[in-house]
Amino acid sequence: MSRIQDRDWTEKAVLYTLIAGNKLEDAKQLFDTSMPILRIALAADAETLKRFQIHYKTCLDEIGIPHGRGVLGSSTPFELLTKADQLFEAGELILAKAQYEEARIKVEKERGLHNTLRYTILHNLALCNAALGDYTKARALLKAVMDDEQKYLGPSSIFLAWTLCSLAKVDLEEGTPDAVKAINSTYDRVIELLETANLDETSPETCQAMMGISNFFLKIGRYSDAEQLLHQLLTINEKRPDSPVVAHARELLGRCYLEEGKIKEARVELNQVLKILEAIHKNTFLTLPQTASIWNELGRSYVLEANEAKNSAQRTRLALEAVRLLRKALELQTRSVGQQHRDIIYTTRNLAQAYELAGNHAQAMHYLKQALTVGESIAPDHPVHAETLALSANLYLNRGDYDKAENEAVEALRILSRNISVNSRTINEVLVLLGIIELKHGIPESQVRRHILLLFKQKLGEDNPITAYWRKVCSTPTPAKGPKQKATPHISR
């Protein structure tokens, strides 16, 4: 018992004791209730604890430790951080938050307050808080980290660049009024820091910082910058080709290639990630949330290729391959993260597109409604939901239901106007889609601009950024006709 009172057990052993033994009162007496992992475990719902039990057993099987064992002293702060990151990626946010807290306690005890590993732990803890919807706490943590980085690492640190990126991402996630305006200045500052920063290429924390910055570039559409940084990261890790860091970098690179339309290159990277994951995780490879994520991206690559197919037979073949991969992804995601998760939105949305391209309109609408339902439940004002609405508008357009198509497109623009620049690619493509809807609706081409402006004034308001932007569009001469633009909006992860 003294071992337990000395807190010489892992966080997961604590949780497993609570789950497996059904002896919560005994556990309360045995353990120090100030431990963050215990406080959260006791408050967690039964479904969360059940999913964690499965995850815990899987982890122990992989490293060869019998269930119920595990010693806190044998885990380094970096190992605890890695476990927390895995929980975060699996969507177990409450448990990930607790694990980050434990990692913070351990690193402060062993290394003090001013080191890059502690900054990385606090950084990821902040992002976990943001994912849980506590943007105030996330922002406060990141600002505290940034103050420390400037003081102890100097003004030209890659960690400072990473923190700036994460602050901008938190603002975007929350939809703060100044988030869009701050993107360009954040980007310029980050590029400046990357040009002057001295990289410690042997540090795992440096790799995490580079990954975080690449993810930010990908999010704001700076694909060439993301690609360049990811190639640099792969070069640094070329002696560890089968490491988790390389797997994550190749996954981001695959997504980057998809956004750039480099479908073949994307598939090479994504299939390589699957090989790395299988080499690392062996028997549990087919249970990993990351495996589902890769299947989803591969499925999306076939959706994109099918959308450009020159004949119906080729389009159907590609769409059905997309369906095969996406259904596998959805089945695994449902088991691992549950129904109410953002990954479910991405996959069901992709399935809707795949079935539409395959000519199965009933299944397309089924999965589209599932994506919309989850989006309305967990992210009603987030760009991910707006992109689903844009896809919905496109499907209603294809069916000739122009009123519903118009409503979905305008609602998508309302959400997007709060989160991203009116000059962004996504907003531009939804505007193109709305123009096509109005033409199909019977509005004369010469009146479409004015009609859309009136629509925005009525549904978005005079002060909405989209309305202001479109007012300027209406004041400029109508451009000469060019090639016909596609109605399908750009949908990214």
C-alpha positions in Angstrom: 0.0 0.0 0.0 2.9 2.3 0.7 3.8 2.2 -3.0 0.3 3.5 -3.8 0.5 6.2 -1.2 3.8 7.3 -2.6 2.1 7.7 -6.0 4.5 5.2 -7.5 1.9 4.0 -10.1 1.2 5.2 -13.6 -1.8 7.4 -14.3 -3.2 4.6 -16.4 -2.8 2.1 -13.5 -4.8 4.5 -11.3 -7.6 4.7 -13.9 -7.6 0.9 -14.5 -8.0 0.3 -10.8 -11.0 2.5 -10.7 -12.5 0.9 -13.8 -11.7 -2.8 -13.3 -12.2 -3.3 -9.5 -15.4 -1.4 -9.0 -14.0 -0.2 -5.7 -14.2 3.5 -6.0 -14.4 4.2 -2.2 -11.3 2.1 -1.6 -9.6 3.9 -4.4 -10.5 7.3 -2.9 -8.8 6.2 0.4 -5.7 4.8 -1.2 -4.9 7.6 -3.6 -4.1 11.3 -3.2 -7.2 13.0 -4.6 -5.1 16.1 -5.6 -3.8 14.1 -8.5 -5.5 15.6 -11.6 -5.8 12.2 -13.3 -7.8 10.8 -10.3 -10.0 13.8 -10.0 -11.0 13.6 -13.6 -11.3 9.8 -13.6 -13.8 10.0 -10.7 -15.8 12.6 -12.6 -15.7 10.8 -16.0 -18.8 9.2 -17.5 -19.1 5.5 -17.8 -18.7 5.5 -21.6 -15.4 7.5 -21.4 -14.0 5.1 -18.8 -15.0 2.0 -20.8 -13.3 3.4 -23.9 -10.2 4.2 -21.9 -10.1 0.7 -20.4 -9.9 -0.7 -24.0 -7.2 1.9 -24.9 -5.2 1.1 -21.7 -5.2 -2.6 -22.2 -4.1 -2.1 -25.8 -1.2 0.1 -24.7 0.0 -2.3 -22.1 -0.2 -5.3 -24.5 2.0 -3.3 -27.0 4.8 -2.7 -24.4 4.5 -6.1 -22.8 3.3 -5.1 -19.3 0.6 -7.3 -17.6 -2.7 -5.5 -17.0 -2.8 -3.6 -13.7 1.0 -3.0 -13.5 2.9 0.1 -14.3 5.2 2.3 -12.3 5.3 6.1 -12.4 9.0 6.2 -11.8 9.7 4.3 -15.0 7.9 6.8 -17.1 9.9 9.9 -18.3 8.1 13.2 -18.8 8.5 12.8 -22.5 6.9 9.3 -22.4 3.9 10.8 -20.4 3.7 13.6 -23.0 3.6 11.0 -25.8 0.8 9.1 -24.0 -1.2 12.3 -23.6 -0.7 13.1 -27.3 -2.0 9.6 -28.2 -5.1 10.2 -26.1 -5.6 13.6 -27.7 -5.4 12.1 -31.2 -7.8 9.4 -30.1 -10.3 12.0 -29.1 -10.1 11.2 -25.3 -9.8 14.9 -24.4 -10.6 14.7 -20.7 -8.1 11.9 -20.1 -5.5 13.6 -22.3 -5.8 16.8 -20.3 -5.2 14.9 -17.1 -2.2 13.1 -18.6 -0.7 16.4 -19.7 -1.1 17.7 -16.2 0.7 14.7 -14.8 3.5 15.2 -17.4 3.7 18.9 -16.3 4.1 17.9 -12.6 6.8 15.4 -13.4 8.8 17.6 -15.7 8.7 20.5 -13.3 9.9 18.2 -10.5 12.7 16.7 -12.6 13.8 19.6 -14.8 12.4 22.8 -13.3 10.3 25.5 -14.9 12.3 26.7 -17.9 12.9 24.0 -20.5 11.5 23.2 -23.9 9.9 20.0 -22.8 7.8 21.8 -20.2 6.9 24.4 -22.8 5.8 21.7 -25.2 3.7 20.0 -22.5 2.0 23.3 -21.6 1.5 24.1 -25.3 -0.3 20.8 -25.9 -2.3 21.2 -22.7 -3.4 24.6 -24.0 -4.5 23.0 -27.3 -6.4 20.3 -25.4 -8.2 23.0 -23.4 -9.2 24.7 -26.7 -10.5 21.4 -28.1 -12.6 21.1 -24.9 -14.0 24.6 -25.6 -12.1 26.4 -22.8 -10.5 29.0 -25.1 -9.8 31.5 -22.2 -7.6 28.9 -20.4 -6.0 27.8 -23.7 -5.1 31.4 -24.5 -3.8 32.1 -21.0 -1.5 29.1 -21.1 -0.1 29.9 -24.5 0.6 33.6 -23.5 2.4 32.4 -20.4 4.4 30.0 -22.5 5.2 32.7 -25.0 6.4 35.1 -22.2 8.7 32.4 -20.9 10.0 31.5 -24.4 10.9 35.1 -25.2 12.6 35.5 -21.8 14.6 32.3 -21.7 14.9 31.1 -25.4 15.4 34.5 -27.0 13.4 36.4 -29.6 14.2 34.1 -32.5 13.0 30.7 -31.3 11.1 28.1 -33.3 9.1 27.5 -30.2 8.0 31.1 -30.2 6.9 30.7 -33.8 4.9 27.6 -32.9 3.2 29.4 -30.0 2.2 32.3 -32.3 0.7 29.8 -34.7 -1.3 28.1 -31.9 -2.6 31.4 -30.6 -3.9 32.2 -34.0 -5.5 28.7 -34.3 -7.2 29.1 -31.0 -8.6 32.5 -32.1 -9.8 30.9 -35.4 -11.4 27.9 -33.5 -13.3 30.3 -31.2 -14.2 32.6 -34.1 -13.0 35.8 -32.4 -13.6 39.0 -34.5 -9.9 39.8 -35.0 -8.8 36.2 -35.8 -8.9 36.6 -39.6 -7.1 40.0 -39.5 -4.3 38.6 -37.4 -3.6 35.6 -39.7 -1.4 37.6 -42.2 0.6 39.3 -39.5 1.1 36.0 -37.6 2.2 34.3 -40.9 4.7 37.1 -41.6 6.2 36.9 -38.1 6.4 33.1 -38.2 8.2 33.2 -41.6 10.7 35.7 -40.1 11.3 33.5 -37.1 11.9 30.4 -39.2 14.5 32.3 -41.2 16.5 33.2 -38.1 15.8 30.4 -35.7 18.6 28.0 -34.7 17.2 24.5 -34.7 18.3 21.8 -32.3 17.7 19.0 -34.7 18.3 16.4 -32.0 15.4 17.6 -29.9 12.1 15.8 -30.1 10.4 19.1 -29.0 11.9 20.8 -32.1 10.1 18.2 -34.2 6.8 18.9 -32.4 7.2 22.6 -33.0 7.9 22.1 -36.7 4.9 19.8 -37.0 2.7 22.4 -35.3 3.8 25.2 -37.6 3.3 23.0 -40.6 -0.2 22.2 -39.5 -0.9 25.9 -39.1 0.4 26.6 -42.7 -1.8 23.8 -43.9 -4.9 25.2 -42.1 -4.5 28.7 -43.6 -3.7 27.4 -47.1 0.0 28.1 -47.2 0.7 24.8 -48.8 4.1 25.4 -50.3 5.4 26.6 -46.9 3.9 23.6 -45.2 5.5 21.3 -47.8 8.9 22.9 -47.4 8.9 22.6 -43.6 7.7 19.0 -43.7 10.4 18.0 -46.1 12.9 19.6 -43.7 11.4 17.6 -40.9 11.7 14.3 -42.8 15.3 15.1 -43.6 16.1 15.6 -39.9 14.5 12.2 -39.2 15.9 10.3 -42.2 17.7 7.9 -39.9 14.4 7.0 -38.2 12.2 6.3 -41.2 9.7 4.2 -39.2 9.2 6.5 -36.3 5.9 8.1 -35.1 7.3 11.5 -36.0 7.9 10.5 -39.6 4.5 8.9 -39.8 2.8 12.2 -38.6 5.0 14.3 -40.9 4.1 12.1 -43.9 0.4 12.2 -43.0 0.5 16.0 -43.0 2.5 16.0 -46.3 -0.1 13.7 -47.8 -2.9 16.1 -46.8 -0.9 19.0 -48.2 -0.5 17.2 -51.5 -4.3 16.6 -51.6 -5.0 20.3 -51.1 -2.6 21.1 -54.0 -4.2 18.5 -56.3 -1.2 16.2 -56.3 -3.2 13.1 -55.8 -0.6 10.4 -56.8 2.0 12.0 -54.5 -0.5 12.2 -51.7 -1.3 8.5 -52.0 2.4 7.6 -51.9 2.8 9.4 -48.6 -0.4 8.1 -47.0 0.3 4.5 -47.9 3.8 4.9 -46.5 2.1 6.1 -43.2 0.1 2.9 -43.1 3.2 0.8 -43.5 4.9 2.7 -40.6 1.9 2.4 -38.3 1.7 -1.3 -39.0 5.4 -1.7 -38.3 5.1 0.2 -35.0 1.8 -1.2 -33.7 1.7 -4.6 -35.3 -1.4 -6.5 -34.0 -3.2 -3.3 -32.9 -2.7 -1.4 -36.2 -6.3 -2.0 -37.3 -7.7 -0.5 -34.1 -5.8 2.8 -34.2 -7.7 6.1 -34.7 -4.8 7.3 -36.9 -5.3 4.3 -39.2 -8.9 5.4 -39.7 -7.7 9.0 -40.4 -5.3 7.7 -43.1 -8.1 5.6 -44.7 -10.3 8.7 -44.7 -7.6 10.8 -46.5 -7.0 8.0 -49.0 -10.8 7.8 -49.6 -10.9 11.5 -50.1 -8.1 11.2 -52.7 -10.4 8.9 -54.8 -13.3 11.3 -54.3 -11.2 14.1 -55.8 -10.0 11.9 -58.6 -13.5 10.7 -59.4 -14.7 14.3 -59.5 -12.3 14.9 -62.4 -13.0 11.6 -64.2 -13.6 11.9 -68.0 -16.2 9.2 -68.2 -18.9 7.7 -66.0 -17.4 4.3 -65.8 -14.1 5.6 -64.5 -15.9 8.0 -62.1 -18.0 5.1 -60.7 -15.0 2.9 -60.3 -13.0 5.5 -58.4 -16.1 6.5 -56.3 -16.7 2.9 -55.2 -13.0 2.6 -54.1 -13.5 5.7 -52.1 -16.6 4.2 -50.5 -14.7 1.1 -49.6 -12.0 3.0 -47.8 -14.3 5.5 -46.1 -16.6 2.8 -44.7 -13.6 1.1 -43.1 -12.6 4.5 -41.7 -16.1 5.2 -40.3 -16.5 1.8 -38.7 -13.1 2.2 -36.9 -13.8 5.8 -35.9 -17.2 4.9 -34.5 -15.6 2.3 -32.3 -12.7 4.4 -31.2 -14.0 7.9 -30.8 -17.8 7.5 -30.7 -20.4 9.2 -32.9 -20.0 12.8 -31.6 -16.6 13.6 -32.9 -15.2 15.9 -35.7 -13.6 12.9 -37.4 -17.1 11.5 -38.0 -18.0 14.7 -39.8 -15.1 14.5 -42.1 -15.7 10.8 -43.0 -19.5 11.0 -43.4 -19.1 14.1 -45.5 -16.6 12.3 -47.8 -18.9 9.3 -48.0 -21.7 11.6 -49.1 -19.6 12.9 -51.9 -18.4 9.4 -52.9 -21.9 8.0 -53.0 -23.1 11.0 -55.0 -20.4 10.4 -57.6 -21.3 6.7 -57.7 -24.9 7.6 -58.5 -26.3 6.4 -55.2 -28.2 9.6 -54.2 -30.1 8.0 -51.3 -26.9 7.0 -49.5 -25.3 10.3 -50.3 -28.1 12.2 -48.5 -28.0 9.7 -45.6 -24.4 10.4 -44.9 -24.7 14.1 -45.5 -27.5 14.3 -42.9 -25.3 12.4 -40.5 -22.5 14.9 -41.0 -24.9 17.9 -40.6 -26.4 16.4 -37.4 -23.0 15.9 -35.8 -21.8 19.3 -36.9 -24.9 21.0 -35.5 -24.3 19.2 -32.2 -20.6 19.7 -31.6 -19.4 22.5 -34.0 -22.4 24.6 -35.2 -20.3 27.8 -35.8 -17.1 26.1 -37.0 -15.8 26.1 -40.6 -16.0 22.3 -40.6 -19.8 22.6 -40.4 -19.9 25.4 -42.9 -18.0 23.2 -45.4 -20.6 20.5 -44.8 -23.4 23.0 -45.5 -21.6 24.0 -48.7 -21.6 20.4 -49.8 -25.3 20.1 -48.9 -26.0 23.2 -51.1 -24.2 21.5 -54.0 -26.2 18.3 -53.6 -29.5 20.1 -53.4 -28.4 22.1 -56.5 -27.8 18.8 -58.4 -31.3 17.7 -57.4 -32.9 21.0 -58.5 -34.0 22.1 -55.0 -32.7 25.6 -55.5 -34.4 27.1 -52.4 -32.7 24.6 -50.0 -29.4 25.0 -51.9 -29.6 28.8 -51.5 -30.3 28.6 -47.8 -27.5 26.1 -47.2 -25.0 28.2 -49.1 -25.9 31.5 -47.3 -25.7 29.8 -43.9 -22.3 28.4 -44.9 -21.1 31.9 -45.8 -22.5 33.3 -42.5 -20.3 30.8 -40.5 -17.3 31.2 -42.7 -17.4 35.0 -42.5 -16.8 34.7 -38.7 -13.8 32.5 -39.0 -11.8 33.2 -42.2 -11.0 36.0 -44.6 -13.6 37.0 -47.2 -10.8 36.7 -49.8 -10.2 33.0 -48.9 -10.4 30.2 -51.5 -13.2 28.5 -49.5 -15.4 31.6 -49.4 -14.8 32.4 -53.0 -15.8 28.9 -54.1 -19.1 29.0 -52.0 -19.8 32.4 -53.7 -19.3 30.8 -57.1 -21.6 28.0 -56.0 -24.3 30.5 -54.9 -24.0 32.3 -58.3 -24.7 29.0 -60.1 -27.6 28.3 -57.8 -29.2 31.7 -58.6 -28.7 31.2 -62.4 -30.3 27.8 -62.1 -33.1 29.3 -60.1 -33.9 31.5 -63.1 -32.3 34.8 -62.1 -31.1 36.6 -65.2 -27.3 36.7 -65.4 -27.3 40.5 -65.5 -29.2 40.6 -62.2 -27.4 37.8 -60.3 -24.9 40.1 -58.5 -27.6 42.5 -57.3 -29.9 39.7 -56.3 -27.1 38.1 -54.2 -26.4 41.4 -52.5 -30.1 41.8 -51.5 -30.0 38.2 -50.2 -27.0 39.0 -48.1 -28.5 42.2 -46.7 -31.7 40.3 -45.7 -30.0 37.1 -44.3 -26.6 38.2 -43.1 -27.1 41.9 -42.3 -25.6 45.1 -43.6 -22.5 44.9 -41.4 -21.5 41.3 -42.2 -18.0 41.1 -43.9 -19.5 39.0 -46.7 -22.2 41.7 -47.4 -19.5 44.4 -47.4 -17.3 42.4 -49.7 -20.1 41.7 -52.1 -21.1 45.4 -52.2 -17.7 46.1 -53.5 -18.0 43.3 -56.1 -21.3 44.9 -57.3 -19.6 48.3 -57.7 -17.0 46.9 -60.2 -17.7 46.2 -63.9 -18.8 42.6 -64.7 -15.8 40.7 -66.0 -15.7 39.0 -69.4 -17.0 35.5 -69.5 -14.3 32.9 -68.9 -14.3 29.1 -68.6 -17.2 27.6 -66.8 -16.4 27.1 -63.1 -17.2 23.9 -61.2 -20.0 24.0 -58.7 -18.4 21.6 -56.3 -16.9 23.6 -53.4 -13.4 23.0 -52.1 -13.7 20.8 -49.0 -10.5 20.3 -46.9 -9.8 18.6 -43.6 
